[in-house]
């Protein structure tokens, strides 16, 4: 399930030359991710980092993203199953 999310987000972010938080949010919104699902969106130098809450029906899936033009990346992460969005495990290469 997460590979589908990762691939479609990366494809859009790689075309973004200047990945500001505002532009990244607009792309994510355009892909159907509502503001309530987008977390920790922040500028990191010339890149923008973010998380997407993909939890459904007790699931714990989330995505950790780095918008950096051609080298953009999205990897799966794990969030707390219930309550506010909180990442419990994240491994970034």
HELIX and SHEET records of a PDB file:
HELIX    1   1 UNK A    2  UNK A   13  1                                  12    
HELIX    2   2 UNK A   21  UNK A   30  1                                  10    
HELIX    3   3 UNK A   35  UNK A   37  5                                   3    
HELIX    4   4 UNK A   69  UNK A   71  5                                   3    
SHEET    1   A 5 UNK A  38  UNK A  44  0                                        
SHEET    2   A 5 UNK A  47  UNK A  53 -1                                        
SHEET    3   A 5 UNK A  61  UNK A  67 -1                                        
SHEET    4   A 5 UNK A  73  UNK A  79 -1                                        
SHEET    5   A 5 UNK A  87  UNK A  90 -1                                        
END                                                                             
